[in-house]
Amino acid sequence: IDCFEAFTAESLAAIGGWTVRAGLDFASVRDTNACSFSFTTEAVPQVYTLTYFWLPEAEAARQNKVLPYQRWAADNWIKLTPGEVVDYDTIFADVKALFLLLGVTRFYYDPLFQAEWLCQSLENETGAERVEFRPTLVEFGPVVKECERLLIKHDLRHNGNPVMTWQMGNAKAYSNPNGDKRLIKQKKGDWKKVDGPQAMLMSLRDITLSDEGSYYDNHDVESF
């Protein structure tokens, strides 16, 4: 709660001057889909994050006794799309509009994601550079450490999306002997999703880079 601020994509866009990155964590059939944005500027130390979610209506109805997806949708915290499976056309239209509104210049995605055409189309139609982000310790290690630092300092700001709050509570990490961490993805059929935190971490990738290069240029790691 100490990291909460009431802001929207429109209010941040109106301020301007941000470097905006995005992370995409999409489902292949009927799970939640997430697109997260990070906003940074040299003028302030805080990093602002916004995460958007989509879910098929049929899946929301199936989970109604467990999770309040329909109430969250009524409050505009998640968008329910028609049918039984992921509606990539709707997601593409929504994400494209957000990219253009926010001036996203780079986004990260898992190359194992099945809708490769969506990422290619986003790059072609918005001009944002698409960059692969594989779900490995090498990729996530420095990002998780920086995210933890920002959280401890209350410098990772969010807008109170209850879907994201719930998923952050589900997040568990795998750690290697060096202390590098990555999120553990939920197993098929598990209702405790972490798509939002996964997408947020991907959107934070650039804040772990500097003029000296990657964190891993100067650190030894083990890859699993």
Secondary structure, DSSP 8 states (H G I E B T S, - for coil): -TTB----HHHHHHH---EEEEEEE--SSSS-EEEEEEEEETTEEEEEEEEEEEEEHHHHHHTTTT--HHHHHHTTSSEEESSSS--HHHHHHHHHHHHHHHT--EEEE-TT-S-HHHHHHHHHHH--EEEE--SSHHHHHHHHHHHHHHHHTT-EEB---HHHHHHHHH--EEE-TT--EEE----TT-S---HHHHHHHHHTGGGG-BTTB-GGGSS-----
